[in-house]
Amino acid sequence: MRITRLLTLFASVLLALVSAAGTATAVPATATSASAPAAKAAPVASGYAAPTMVHCKLNVRSGTSSTSTLLRTLYNRNGSCPGDSGHDTIPCWIDNCGGITSGSSYTCQTGGQSYSSWLPVNHRGSRAWVAIRCGTYVIP
């Protein structure tokens, strides 16, 4: 049973990577790079996290838990999502949107499937996290 769960998790991550490659339609925000002291310098990364057309918003949190402090909410206001046009994005923390980490479980919608994959992003020069299965990431 434990091996089955491990294989299922691996397949889910692989599926997320493959499906993210096909969603490169999100318009990325302009990345900024700052020359700061090494202790506080955020890595300059390529790629962006964004909400999808299915899940119209994506929360940015201080940790890898749905109970971590909510720092910001990104919105997709295109297509089937409500609101004026526009698509919010946030830069990835690690180059090529790497560093997906297992954290506490979350669901993207009430009663939906549970996931635990979190992507580190750059929120105002500090590392933050998004529940990546509720969004997508784009490598320009």
C-alpha positions in Angstrom: 0.0 0.0 0.0 2.8 2.4 0.8 4.5 1.7 -2.5 1.2 2.4 -4.3 0.9 5.8 -2.6 4.5 6.6 -3.5 3.9 5.6 -7.1 0.7 7.6 -7.2 2.5 10.7 -5.8 5.3 10.3 -8.3 2.7 10.0 -11.2 0.8 13.1 -9.9 4.0 15.2 -9.9 4.9 13.9 -13.3 1.4 14.7 -14.6 1.6 18.2 -13.2 4.9 18.8 -14.9 3.6 17.5 -18.2 0.3 19.4 -18.0 2.1 22.6 -17.0 4.3 22.5 -20.1 1.1 22.7 -22.1 -0.3 25.7 -20.2 2.3 28.2 -21.3 -0.4 30.8 -22.1 -0.2 32.7 -18.9 1.2 36.2 -19.4 4.1 36.5 -17.0 4.7 39.6 -14.9 8.0 41.3 -15.3 10.6 39.7 -13.0 12.9 42.0 -11.1 16.4 41.3 -10.0 17.9 43.0 -7.1 21.5 43.2 -6.0 21.2 42.7 -2.3 23.6 41.3 0.3 23.9 37.5 0.0 22.0 36.9 3.3 18.8 38.6 2.0 19.1 38.2 -1.7 16.3 36.4 -3.4 17.3 34.2 -6.3 16.6 35.5 -9.8 14.4 32.9 -11.3 12.7 32.3 -14.6 9.1 31.2 -14.6 5.9 32.2 -13.0 3.0 30.6 -11.0 -0.5 31.6 -12.0 -4.1 30.5 -11.3 -5.8 28.4 -14.0 -9.1 28.6 -15.8 -10.5 25.8 -13.7 -9.3 27.3 -10.3 -9.7 31.0 -10.8 -7.6 32.0 -7.8 -4.4 30.9 -6.2 -3.4 31.8 -2.7 0.2 32.8 -1.8 1.1 31.6 1.7 4.0 32.0 4.1 4.5 28.2 4.5 3.5 24.9 3.0 0.2 24.6 4.9 -3.3 25.8 4.1 -3.3 27.3 7.6 -0.1 29.4 6.9 -0.6 33.1 6.7 -2.3 34.3 3.5 0.0 36.8 1.9 -1.8 37.5 -1.4 -4.4 36.0 -3.7 -3.7 35.8 -7.4 -6.7 35.9 -9.8 -7.4 34.7 -13.3 -10.0 37.0 -14.7 -10.0 35.6 -18.3 -12.4 33.2 -20.0 -14.6 31.3 -17.6 -13.3 33.1 -14.5 -15.3 36.1 -13.1 -14.1 39.7 -13.1 -12.5 42.1 -15.5 -9.8 40.8 -17.9 -6.3 40.1 -16.5 -4.2 37.3 -15.2 -2.1 37.7 -12.0 1.2 35.9 -11.8 4.1 35.6 -9.3 7.7 34.8 -10.1 9.0 31.4 -9.0 11.6 31.4 -6.3 13.9 28.8 -7.9 15.1 28.9 -11.5 12.8 27.0 -13.9 10.2 26.8 -11.2 12.0 24.0 -9.4 11.9 23.1 -5.7 8.4 21.6 -5.5 8.0 20.5 -1.9 5.7 18.2 -0.1 3.8 20.0 2.7 0.5 19.6 4.4 -2.5 18.5 2.3 -5.0 20.8 0.6 -7.9 20.7 -1.8 -8.4 23.1 -4.6 -12.2 23.1 -4.2 -14.5 21.9 -1.4 -14.9 18.1 -1.6 -12.1 17.8 -4.2 -9.1 15.6 -4.3 -6.4 16.2 -1.7 -2.8 17.2 -2.7 0.4 18.1 -0.9 2.7 19.7 -3.6 3.8 23.3 -2.9 5.8 25.5 -5.2 8.2 28.2 -3.7 7.5 31.7 -5.2 9.1 35.1 -4.7 6.7 37.4 -2.8 8.3 40.8 -2.4 11.8 39.3 -2.1 10.8 36.6 0.4 10.1 33.0 -0.2 6.4 32.1 -0.1 4.4 29.1 -1.3 1.5 28.3 -3.6 -0.6 25.1 -3.7 0.6 24.3 -7.2 -2.1 21.7 -8.1 -4.6 24.6 -7.8 -2.5 26.6 -10.4 0.1 26.2 -13.0 3.5 27.4 -13.7 5.1 28.7 -16.8 8.7 28.7 -17.9 9.2 31.4 -20.5 
